[in-house]
């Protein structure tokens, strides 16, 4: 007689997985390979997901960390996270063909920073030191024009040029709640600080965090499918914990699930960061079905229909 599998409800958060910026960046690499053939070089991981990067490598994309690692006679693509101004300037100097896959919502923050700078304001950026998006955004302005703060405590330590001539911007993939607390601290210390007309944290980050908040009360454990270097994925883990789900874990793929840790769970939540493809969600669902009698439920908090166009150079014949 077949061993009966224990019952388990799997709650799938929606929205989850790919956002429009990630989808566009991957398309840009694929279209560049179609147009120019392999190899096409990509500066930095196009998006933070090993599965996606490996899939593109198999098609002929070569990932490098710096422009110096690229030959001048092959196209180069800049990742979705954005790059400092010096990078396209250097590509132009070397007469390279390049395509910028920066997410339009990151580009919007770049434009915002430049506008404030033109008005004579010094910028405060809320973000994570060393993250490619932060390096790219800070690199839009001259040295010293952007002060980085990572925490509420940091707000008390910064020494701007003029406390009355400040504006703030944020990384697009932060925790909505943590950022709100940092913004409140900035406004309390610098009442004249100018903020963005609309939230810099992107729609996809906001929506995925809201979906985790809706799932959290129903579950014993949360699995977030995403990479260790994916900011938005790590924030989803933190949101799960903050909402009372003590076992909230990041997994790259199904083979990383710690089954002993969720032994006895009756309800598990599954979501995916903005750079994780749905095929990895399906892989996790299948792994659960192999061990449990699964009831699948979707908890949807928003419907996304955002789409970004790819650059014109890829839509023109070679």
C-alpha positions as CSV (number, residue, x, y, z in Angstrom):
1,X,0.0,0.0,0.0
2,X,1.3,3.4,-1.0
3,X,2.5,5.6,1.9
4,X,0.0,8.4,2.4
5,X,1.6,11.9,2.0
6,X,0.8,14.4,4.7
7,X,-1.5,17.2,3.7
8,X,-0.1,20.7,3.2
9,X,-1.5,23.9,1.8
10,X,0.9,25.9,-0.4
11,X,0.1,29.6,-0.7
12,X,1.6,31.2,-3.8
13,X,2.0,34.9,-3.4
14,X,1.0,37.1,-6.4
15,X,2.5,39.1,-7.8
16,X,5.9,37.3,-7.7
17,X,8.8,36.7,-9.9
18,X,9.9,38.7,-13.0
19,X,9.1,42.4,-13.2
20,X,9.0,44.4,-16.4
21,X,12.5,45.8,-15.9
22,X,14.0,42.3,-15.6
23,X,11.9,40.9,-18.5
24,X,13.2,43.8,-20.7
25,X,16.8,43.3,-19.7
26,X,16.8,39.6,-20.5
27,X,15.0,40.4,-23.8
28,X,17.7,42.9,-24.7
29,X,20.5,40.3,-24.3
30,X,18.5,37.7,-26.3
31,X,17.8,40.3,-29.1
32,X,21.4,41.4,-29.1
33,X,22.5,37.8,-29.7
34,X,20.0,37.5,-32.5
35,X,21.1,40.7,-34.1
36,X,24.9,40.5,-33.7
37,X,25.5,36.8,-33.0
38,X,27.6,35.4,-30.2
39,X,29.5,36.5,-28.2
40,X,27.7,39.5,-26.8
41,X,29.3,40.9,-23.6
42,X,27.4,41.9,-20.5
43,X,28.8,44.2,-17.9
44,X,27.8,42.7,-14.5
45,X,25.1,40.0,-14.1
46,X,22.2,41.3,-16.3
47,X,19.9,40.5,-13.4
48,X,20.7,38.8,-10.0
49,X,19.8,35.2,-10.8
50,X,22.2,32.4,-11.5
51,X,19.6,30.3,-13.5
52,X,18.9,33.3,-15.8
53,X,22.6,34.2,-16.2
54,X,23.5,30.5,-16.9
55,X,20.7,30.3,-19.5
56,X,22.1,33.4,-21.3
57,X,25.7,32.1,-21.1
58,X,24.5,29.0,-22.9
59,X,23.2,31.2,-25.7
60,X,26.5,33.0,-26.1
61,X,26.4,35.9,-23.6
62,X,29.7,36.5,-21.8
63,X,29.5,38.2,-18.4
64,X,32.3,40.5,-17.2
65,X,32.7,42.9,-14.3
66,X,34.3,45.8,-16.1
67,X,34.4,47.4,-19.5
68,X,38.1,46.7,-19.6
69,X,37.3,43.0,-19.8
70,X,35.4,43.5,-23.1
71,X,36.9,43.5,-26.6
72,X,36.1,46.8,-28.5
73,X,34.8,44.9,-31.6
74,X,31.9,43.2,-29.8
75,X,28.7,44.7,-28.4
76,X,28.4,45.2,-24.7
77,X,25.2,45.5,-22.6
78,X,24.9,47.3,-19.3
79,X,22.9,45.5,-16.6
80,X,19.4,46.3,-15.4
81,X,20.8,47.9,-12.2
82,X,22.3,50.9,-14.1
83,X,25.9,52.1,-14.4
84,X,27.8,55.2,-13.4
85,X,28.0,57.9,-16.2
86,X,31.7,57.1,-16.6
87,X,30.9,53.7,-18.1
88,X,29.0,54.7,-21.3
89,X,31.4,57.6,-21.6
90,X,34.3,55.2,-21.7
91,X,32.4,52.9,-24.2
92,X,31.9,55.9,-26.5
93,X,35.6,56.8,-26.2
94,X,36.6,53.3,-27.2
95,X,34.0,53.4,-30.1
96,X,32.2,50.4,-28.8
97,X,28.6,49.3,-29.7
98,X,26.7,49.3,-26.4
99,X,23.1,48.8,-25.3
100,X,21.9,50.1,-21.9
101,X,19.5,47.7,-20.2
102,X,19.1,49.9,-17.1
103,X,15.5,49.5,-15.8
104,X,13.5,52.6,-16.8
105,X,12.5,53.0,-13.1
106,X,16.1,53.1,-12.1
107,X,16.8,55.6,-15.0
108,X,13.9,57.7,-13.5
109,X,15.9,58.0,-10.2
110,X,19.0,59.0,-12.2
111,X,17.1,61.8,-13.9
112,X,15.7,62.9,-10.6
113,X,19.2,63.1,-9.0
114,X,20.5,65.1,-11.9
115,X,17.5,67.5,-11.8
116,X,18.1,68.2,-8.0
117,X,21.8,68.6,-8.6
118,X,21.1,71.2,-11.3
119,X,19.0,73.0,-8.8
120,X,22.0,73.1,-6.4
121,X,20.8,70.5,-4.0
122,X,23.0,67.8,-2.4
123,X,21.5,64.3,-2.6
124,X,20.9,61.8,0.2
125,X,20.5,58.3,-1.2
126,X,18.9,55.6,0.9
127,X,20.3,52.3,-0.2
128,X,22.8,49.5,0.4
129,X,26.5,50.3,0.0
130,X,28.2,48.4,-2.8
131,X,25.0,47.4,-4.5
132,X,25.3,47.9,-8.3
133,X,22.2,50.1,-8.5
134,X,23.6,52.3,-5.7
135,X,27.0,52.6,-7.4
136,X,25.2,53.4,-10.7
137,X,23.0,56.1,-9.2
138,X,25.7,57.7,-7.1
139,X,27.9,57.6,-10.2
140,X,25.5,60.0,-12.1
141,X,26.8,62.9,-10.1
142,X,30.2,64.3,-9.2
143,X,32.1,62.9,-6.2
144,X,30.7,64.1,-2.9
145,X,27.3,65.2,-4.3
146,X,25.5,62.0,-3.0
147,X,25.6,61.0,0.7
148,X,24.6,57.3,1.3
149,X,22.5,56.3,4.3
150,X,21.6,52.7,5.0
151,X,19.8,52.9,8.3
152,X,17.9,55.3,10.6
153,X,21.0,55.6,12.8
154,X,23.0,56.8,9.8
155,X,20.7,59.8,9.4
156,X,22.1,61.2,12.7
157,X,25.7,61.0,11.6
158,X,25.7,62.7,8.1
159,X,27.1,66.1,7.7
160,X,25.7,67.7,4.5
161,X,27.1,70.9,3.0
162,X,23.9,72.8,3.7
163,X,21.1,71.3,5.8
164,X,18.6,73.5,3.9
165,X,19.7,72.4,0.4
166,X,19.0,68.7,0.4
167,X,17.0,66.2,-1.6
168,X,16.6,62.4,-1.1
169,X,16.3,59.5,-3.5
170,X,16.2,55.8,-2.8
171,X,17.3,52.5,-4.3
172,X,14.3,50.9,-6.1
173,X,14.4,47.5,-4.2
174,X,14.3,48.5,-0.6
175,X,11.9,47.4,2.2
176,X,8.9,49.8,2.0
177,X,8.6,49.9,5.8
178,X,12.3,50.4,6.6
179,X,12.6,53.1,4.0
180,X,9.5,54.9,5.4
181,X,11.2,55.0,8.8
182,X,14.5,56.4,7.3
183,X,12.6,59.0,5.3
184,X,10.8,60.1,8.5
185,X,14.1,60.4,10.3
186,X,15.5,62.5,7.4
187,X,12.5,64.8,7.5
188,X,12.7,65.2,11.2
189,X,16.4,66.2,11.1
190,X,16.2,68.2,7.8
191,X,12.7,69.7,7.6
192,X,13.6,71.4,4.2
193,X,14.6,68.2,2.5
194,X,13.0,67.6,-0.9
195,X,11.6,64.1,-1.7
196,X,10.5,62.5,-5.0
197,X,7.0,63.4,-6.2
198,X,6.3,59.6,-6.3
199,X,8.0,56.8,-4.3
200,X,11.4,55.7,-5.8
201,X,10.8,52.1,-4.6
202,X,9.5,50.4,-7.7
203,X,6.0,49.1,-8.2
204,X,7.3,45.5,-8.4
205,X,9.2,45.7,-5.1
206,X,6.2,47.3,-3.4
207,X,3.7,44.7,-4.8
208,X,5.8,41.7,-3.9
209,X,6.2,42.9,-0.3
210,X,2.4,43.5,0.0
211,X,1.7,40.0,-1.3
212,X,4.1,38.5,1.4
213,X,2.3,40.6,4.1
214,X,-1.1,39.1,2.9
215,X,0.3,35.5,2.9
216,X,2.2,35.7,6.2
217,X,-0.7,35.3,8.7
218,X,-1.8,32.0,6.9
219,X,1.5,30.2,7.0
220,X,4.0,28.3,9.2
221,X,7.0,28.9,6.8
222,X,7.9,31.2,3.9
223,X,10.2,30.3,1.0
224,X,11.5,33.1,-1.1
225,X,13.0,32.0,-4.4
226,X,15.9,34.3,-5.3
227,X,19.6,34.9,-5.2
228,X,21.8,35.8,-2.3
229,X,22.9,39.0,-4.1
230,X,19.3,40.0,-5.0
231,X,18.3,43.0,-2.9
232,X,14.6,42.7,-3.5
233,X,14.6,38.9,-2.7
234,X,16.3,39.5,0.6
235,X,13.8,42.2,1.5
236,X,11.0,39.7,1.0
237,X,12.6,37.3,3.5
238,X,12.8,40.3,6.0
239,X,9.2,41.3,5.4
240,X,8.1,37.7,6.1
241,X,9.9,37.6,9.4
242,X,8.7,41.1,10.3
243,X,5.1,39.9,9.7
244,X,5.5,37.0,12.2
245,X,6.7,34.2,10.0
246,X,9.7,33.0,12.0
247,X,10.9,30.5,9.4
248,X,11.4,32.8,6.3
249,X,14.2,31.6,4.0
250,X,15.8,32.5,0.7
251,X,16.4,29.5,-1.6
252,X,17.9,29.6,-5.1
253,X,16.2,26.4,-6.2
254,X,14.2,23.5,-4.9
255,X,17.3,21.5,-4.1
256,X,18.2,24.1,-1.4
257,X,15.0,23.6,0.6
258,X,15.7,22.4,4.2
259,X,12.9,19.8,4.5
260,X,13.7,19.1,8.2
261,X,13.1,22.8,9.1
262,X,9.6,22.7,7.7
263,X,8.7,19.3,9.1
264,X,5.3,19.5,10.7
265,X,4.3,22.6,8.8
266,X,0.7,22.6,7.5
267,X,0.8,25.7,5.4
268,X,3.8,27.1,3.5
269,X,4.1,30.4,1.5
270,X,6.1,30.6,-1.7
271,X,7.1,33.8,-3.5
272,X,9.9,34.8,-5.9
273,X,12.1,37.9,-6.2
274,X,11.8,40.1,-9.2
275,X,14.7,38.4,-11.0
276,X,13.5,34.8,-10.4
277,X,11.7,33.1,-13.4
278,X,8.4,31.2,-12.9
279,X,10.1,27.9,-13.9
280,X,11.9,27.9,-10.5
281,X,8.6,28.4,-8.7
282,X,7.1,25.4,-10.6
283,X,10.2,23.4,-9.6
284,X,9.5,24.2,-5.9
285,X,5.9,23.4,-6.2
286,X,6.8,20.0,-7.8
287,X,9.2,19.3,-5.0
288,X,6.4,19.9,-2.5
289,X,4.0,17.7,-4.4
290,X,6.6,14.8,-4.3
291,X,6.5,14.9,-0.5
292,X,3.0,16.2,0.4
293,X,-0.6,16.0,-0.6
294,X,-0.6,19.7,-1.8
295,X,-3.5,22.0,-1.9
296,X,-2.5,25.0,-4.0
297,X,-3.9,28.5,-3.2
298,X,-3.0,31.8,-4.8
299,X,-3.1,35.0,-2.7
300,X,-3.2,37.9,-5.2
301,X,-2.9,41.4,-4.0
302,X,-2.3,43.2,-7.3
303,X,-2.4,42.6,-11.0
304,X,0.7,43.8,-13.0
305,X,0.5,44.7,-16.7
306,X,3.6,46.9,-17.0
307,X,5.7,46.5,-20.0
308,X,8.9,48.4,-21.1
309,X,10.0,48.8,-24.7
310,X,13.5,47.6,-25.7
311,X,15.9,50.2,-27.1
312,X,15.3,51.2,-30.7
313,X,18.8,49.9,-31.9
314,X,17.5,46.3,-31.3
315,X,14.3,46.9,-33.2
316,X,16.1,48.1,-36.3
317,X,17.6,45.7,-38.9
318,X,21.3,44.9,-38.5
